[in-house]
């Protein structure tokens, strides 16, 4: 390392040539490795083509192309199958997910009810016949008003007519 002195300061000056030579040697070694790898790959391809069935070099090259196509096609099928398998959900998993969603919903509902200080609303207006008690009461009021010959009647503070469709 060289040093220069400027106004009583010691500033290191790196040997730029050595650093440049080091980078150049690294690039050269990398290129040599890539070249050797490419040469091995080409030789392997030549060996594969030579091992293909066929009498002429053209037939062998065409058979090699078909072989490569089939290999790639098989790889794509394998990848597609793996993706589908990863995406698919078994019936047991589906049921577990539904149970979890139901439990989460019930928990959120219970939390909301507790937060607002109320009880869970239960439907007490239905009976076994499937007609709500409110509807039964309305039907009675409607029948009584119709029988009395009234054109309108009041039910739960609302005005209704006795017209029939």
WOGICOR-V420828 format. One record per residue. RES is the residue in three letters. PSI is psi as a letter, one per 40 degrees, with the letter a starting at -180 (NA if undefined). OMEGA is omega in whole degrees, 0 to 359 (* if undefined). NEAR is the number of other ideal C-beta (glycine too) atoms within 8 Angstrom. Layout:
BEGIN
RES&PSI&OMEGA&NEAR + RES&PSI&OMEGA&NEAR
END
This chain:
BEGIN
UNK&h&178&6 + UNK&i&178&6 + UNK&i&174&8 + UNK&i&179&7 + UNK&h&178&7 + UNK&h&179&5 + UNK&f&177&3 + UNK&f&177&3 + UNK&h&178&6 + UNK&h&182&6 + UNK&h&179&8 + UNK&h&176&7 + UNK&h&183&8 + UNK&i&179&7 + UNK&g&184&8 + UNK&d&181&6 + UNK&d&181&6 + UNK&d&179&8 + UNK&d&179&9 + UNK&d&179&8 + UNK&d&179&8 + UNK&d&178&8 + UNK&d&180&8 + UNK&d&179&8 + UNK&d&178&8 + UNK&d&178&8 + UNK&d&181&8 + UNK&d&179&8 + UNK&d&179&8 + UNK&d&178&8 + UNK&d&180&8 + UNK&d&179&8 + UNK&d&178&8 + UNK&d&180&8 + UNK&d&180&8 + UNK&d&179&8 + UNK&d&179&8 + UNK&d&179&8 + UNK&d&179&8 + UNK&d&179&8 + UNK&d&178&8 + UNK&d&180&8 + UNK&d&178&8 + UNK&d&179&8 + UNK&d&179&9 + UNK&d&180&8 + UNK&d&178&8 + UNK&d&180&10 + UNK&d&181&11 + UNK&d&182&7 + UNK&e&181&5 + UNK&i&178&12 + UNK&i&180&5 + UNK&i&182&9 + UNK&d&182&3 + UNK&i&179&6 + UNK&d&178&6 + UNK&d&178&7 + UNK&d&181&11 + UNK&d&179&13 + UNK&d&178&10 + UNK&d&178&9 + UNK&d&178&11 + UNK&d&179&12 + UNK&d&178&8 + UNK&d&178&8 + UNK&d&180&10 + UNK&d&179&8 + UNK&d&181&8 + UNK&d&178&8 + UNK&d&180&8 + UNK&d&179&8 + UNK&d&178&8 + UNK&d&178&8 + UNK&d&179&8 + UNK&d&179&8 + UNK&d&180&8 + UNK&d&179&8 + UNK&d&180&8 + UNK&d&179&8 + UNK&d&179&8 + UNK&d&179&8 + UNK&d&179&8 + UNK&d&179&8 + UNK&d&179&7 + UNK&d&181&6 + UNK&d&187&6 + UNK&i&180&6 + UNK&h&179&6 + UNK&i&178&6 + UNK&d&179&5 + UNK&d&179&6 + UNK&d&180&8 + UNK&d&180&9 + UNK&d&178&8 + UNK&d&179&8 + UNK&d&178&9 + UNK&d&179&8 + UNK&d&180&8 + UNK&d&179&8 + UNK&d&179&8 + UNK&d&179&8 + UNK&d&178&8 + UNK&d&180&8 + UNK&d&180&8 + UNK&d&178&8 + UNK&d&179&8 + UNK&d&179&8 + UNK&d&179&9 + UNK&d&178&9 + UNK&d&180&8 + UNK&d&179&8 + UNK&d&180&10 + UNK&d&181&7 + UNK&d&183&6 + UNK&e&173&6 + UNK&f&181&4 + UNK&i&176&6 + UNK&i&178&4 + UNK&h&183&7 + UNK&h&176&5 + UNK&i&183&4 + UNK&h&179&5 + UNK&e&184&5 + UNK&e&179&6 + UNK&i&176&8 + UNK&a&186&7 + UNK&d&182&3 + UNK&e&178&4 + UNK&e&178&5 + UNK&h&183&7 + UNK&i&179&8 + UNK&d&179&9 + UNK&d&180&7 + UNK&d&178&8 + UNK&d&178&9 + UNK&d&179&9 + UNK&d&180&9 + UNK&d&178&8 + UNK&d&180&8 + UNK&d&179&10 + UNK&d&181&12 + UNK&d&180&8 + UNK&d&180&9 + UNK&d&179&11 + UNK&d&181&9 + UNK&d&181&6 + UNK&e&179&6 + UNK&e&179&4 + UNK&i&177&8 + UNK&d&179&5 + UNK&i&175&9 + UNK&i&181&11 + UNK&h&175&8 + UNK&h&181&9 + UNK&f&176&4 + UNK&f&175&3 + UNK&i&182&6 + UNK&h&179&6 + UNK&i&176&9 + UNK&i&179&6 + UNK&e&179&11 + UNK&i&178&5 + UNK&i&184&3 + UNK&NA&*&2
END
